[in-house]
Amino acid sequence: MLFMIFSKIFAIEENEIRIEANIFEANEKERISIFSGNVRIYKGSDEINSSTVKISFDKNNQPSKYEFIDKVFFNIHIKENMQYIGKADRVYLFPNTKKYIFSGSVQITEVTTERTIEGDKVSLNGQTGSVRIIGGKKKPVIMSFKINNHKL
């Protein structure tokens, strides 16, 4: 089982995911793998870095949830031609539904449009294109974007 989990993470194929970290741990019974210490995950042109990553696996030993913990920085493509760069305290990724949940001091910039959003919690759904942003108790949601020379 451990070998199957390990080989799924480090599979060398078209949809390769590469993980670099200082420490690797696995729990076969709970179907989780934990990478800690300077974690970097690469998939195609996407990259997510954090202090710790916990990966949960389904019955078929496929990743069902990624939990990026502490000092998360990312450069990802959620939809075709939509590149996002940013940071958060914690990020949850559900690969089967292409849903991302960012929490804690979230700052995300959509590279193409140069739109930036800040909030305490941001949900992005790659399948539907929907976004939900929640501000903090003392800080509202902030969105900034460029406009073409027209007045308010």
N, C-alpha and C positions, 0 to 999 in steps of 0.2 A: 504494500500500500504506500509506504513512504517513498519508495522508488517511483511509483506511478505518479504521485503528487509532484515529486521533484522533477520528473521528466516532463510533466505537463507544463510546469513553470519555465523550464529551460529548453523547451522543444525547439528544434531547428527546422523551421518550415516557413511558409509564406506569412503566416500570422504569428510570427515569433514575438515573445515577450522576454525581455532580458532584465534580470534583477541583479543589482550589485548592492552588497551590504557587508557590514563588519561581522554580523552574527545571524545565523539561521537556526530556527527551532521549528519542530513540527509535532503535532499531536494527532495521530491517526484516528483515535476514537472520536475526537471532536471535529475532525476533518478541517483543521486549520494549520496554516503555516505563518510564522512570524519572522520578519526580517527586521533587524534593528541596527542602528549606527550608520549614519551617512547613507541612507537608502536612496537608490536611484533606480527607477523603472522606466524602461524604454519599450515602445511598441510603434514601429514605423517611425514617423516624425514626431510622435508624442513623447513627452518626458514628464515624469512626476517625481519630485524629490521630497523626502521627509525624514524625520528621525526614526520612525517605526512604521511598518506596514503589516497589517494582519489580513491574511487572505483566507476566506472561507470557501470550501469546495462542496459541490453537490454530489449526489450519488454516483454520477459518472466521472467524478474526479476533475470536473471543470470548475474554474473559478466562478463563484456566484456573487461574491461581494469582496470588495477591497476597502479596507479602512486605513487611511493615511493619517498618522497621528503626529502632531507637533511640528511646527516650522515647515509647512507644506508649500512648495513652490511648484508651479505647473506651466506647461506649454502644450496645449491639447487641441485637437480638432474634434468637435462634438458632431458637427454636420459637415458635409462637403463644403469646402471654401469658407468655413467659419472657424478661425483659429482664435483661441483664447489663451491669454497669459495672465498669471496672477498668483495670489498667495492666500492662505487661510490657515487657521489653527488646526483644522481637521477637515478631511474630505472623505466622503463615502461614494464609491462607484459601484453601480449594479450593472455589470456588462450585458446581461440578458435583455434589459430594458433600456440601456444606454442612458440611465439616469445618474446624475451627479448631485450630491448634496454637500455644499461647502458651509462651514460654520466657524464662527469666531474670527473677528477682524478680517472679513472677506473683502478682497479687492480683485476685480476681474476686468480685463480690458479685451474687447473684441478687436482684434488687430485690423481687419479690413475696414471697419467703420470708425475705428478709434473711439468707440463708446466705452466708457468706464462706469462700472457700478461698484458701490461699496455698501456693505450691510453686515448684519450679524449672522444672517443665514440666507443662503441663496440656493434654490433648486433649479437645475437645468435638465430638461428632458430632451435628449437627442432624437427621439422618435417623433415627438409631436412639435418640437421647437418651442415649447412653453417655458416660461421663466417665472419664478416667484422669488421676491426679495423681501426680507423682514429686517427692519432696523432694530437697534438695541434700545434699552430703556432710556439711555441718555444721548443716543445718537440716531438721527433719522437715516432713512435710506438716501443715498446720494447717487445721482446719475448725471454724467456729463457727456456731451457729444458736440461735434462740430456741425455748423450750419452754413449754408451758402448765402451769404450777404442779404438775408431778409430780416426784417425787424419783427419784434414781438408785438 
